[in-house]
Amino acid sequence: MHRYLDCNATYPQLPISLEAMVQAATAAPGNPSSLHWAGRAARRIVDDARDTLAAFVGAELGSVVYTSGGTEANNIAIHSVLSTANPGRIVTTAIEHPAILNPLETFVAANPEWELVKLRPNRDGVVTADSVEAAINDETRLLCMMYANNESGALQPVEEVAALCRNRSIPMLVDAVQMLGKGRLRFNELGIDFMSISAHKIGGPKGVGALLVRRGVRLKELTPGGGQERGRRSGTENVPAIAGFSAALGQLDFSVCRPVRDLFEAELVEKLPYVEVVSQCAVRTPNTSLVILPGLDGETLLMQLDLAGFAVASGSACSSGKREPSHVLLGMGYSELKARSSLRVSFAPDSSREDALALVEALVGADKRLKGMAGITA
Ligand SMILES: Cc1ncc(COP(=O)(O)O)c(C=O)c1O
């Protein structure tokens, strides 16, 4: 039996979203920039989708810039700010997604007159507003903070930090990719300059997302071209994907995952008391559980669970064949060994108590097998 418990990586596309894509591709075959009937039909689909998305995230229509996903949205915002500002300080957190950390690190490596400050979280995986306040100064040109961490699920104090940035006129980019559909997003109320979101975390298609841009903020294009998206993101709009994104909005209620997630954690700790639940004291996205099973290798565990039909994630990232321990756990002060012993389970709204209990059983079995092989007795 296959159980998909890796929803923070991606959510399998919803049939309603797929249908909207097929409908858009067949009923509106034109280029939205074309003036004829076929183009107008495509334009209507994009306009309607933009309306729906803006309302869903509490933004103005003009704020929505469609992109190829969260990564591109982050890159556009970062490029726009950094390529037009005088050298200064960039403040971010050590637990950001690589879609924030990589563009910032690449920029600073090429422009050594800039300074990058990566704030460490506390033991609960939260970067406090106090630590942000202490790090920002008159030279701060950009602040990047994620809404919810993709590994631990820990929510960050985005509202408080947004107020700090507003008071000091510091542009703020919030990576809300893991928050979309899992909590309330009100872009205008935050008063920030930028927010990134992605469709595939909520059952929409992969390869489409959006950058929300505050009214009055001029966006410098990353990929100049035909001037689509009001000159903010050139390239013919991916009409079917935009329609599929729109159709997925509001379809999933992740809050129903909470009791299943809590049952999983309680049962696991009861059966294997040495297990550590990461960020258990923080406010977390309701579907996310990051656990550390000391003495076991996360990747090996993942493969064992895969054989038993479970799709989960290990905390380590695999880049160019080299396995790196989770930078999120390292940032939280966990040892490299512990960071390599982590497993992330991200439940779906239709995950059942039975799924949670079956996963616990599979983990107990894997623990016994792997420790038996290594000659370790509990
Ligand atoms: C927090 C966060 N930011 C950005 C991204 C990248 O989004 P996309 O896959 O749409 O490029 C992800 C995807 O895993 C994410 O979890």
The ligand as an SDF file (V2000), in Angstrom:
LIG
                    3D

 16 16  0  0  0  0  0  0  0  0999 V2000
   10.0530   27.5270    1.7390 C   0  0  0  0  0  0  0  0  0  0  0  0
   10.2100   27.2710    0.2800 C   0  0  0  0  0  0  0  0  0  0  0  0
   10.5860   28.2680   -0.5250 N   0  0  0  0  0  0  0  0  0  0  0  0
   10.7210   28.1010   -1.8520 C   0  0  0  0  0  0  0  0  0  0  0  0
   10.5090   26.8720   -2.4420 C   0  0  0  0  0  0  0  0  0  0  0  0
   10.6910   26.7320   -3.9180 C   0  0  0  0  0  0  0  0  0  0  0  0
    9.4610   26.7420   -4.5870 O   0  0  0  0  0  0  0  0  0  0  0  0
    9.3510   26.1740   -6.0810 P   0  0  0  0  0  0  0  0  0  0  0  0
    9.5260   24.6950   -5.9840 O   0  0  0  0  0  0  0  0  0  0  0  0
    7.9900   26.5710   -6.5430 O   0  0  0  0  0  0  0  0  0  0  0  0
   10.4230   26.8350   -6.8910 O   0  0  0  0  0  0  0  0  0  0  0  0
   10.1150   25.7970   -1.6400 C   0  0  0  0  0  0  0  0  0  0  0  0
    9.8960   24.4650   -2.2320 C   0  0  0  0  0  0  0  0  0  0  0  0
   10.1790   23.4420   -1.6490 O   0  0  0  0  0  0  0  0  0  0  0  0
    9.9580   26.0000   -0.2480 C   0  0  0  0  0  0  0  0  0  0  0  0
    9.5900   25.0140    0.5730 O   0  0  0  0  0  0  0  0  0  0  0  0
  1  2  1  0
  2  3  1  0
  2 15  2  0
  3  4  2  0
  4  5  1  0
  5  6  1  0
  5 12  2  0
  6  7  1  0
  7  8  1  0
  8  9  2  0
  8 10  1  0
  8 11  1  0
 12 13  1  0
 12 15  1  0
 13 14  2  0
 15 16  1  0
M  END
$$$$
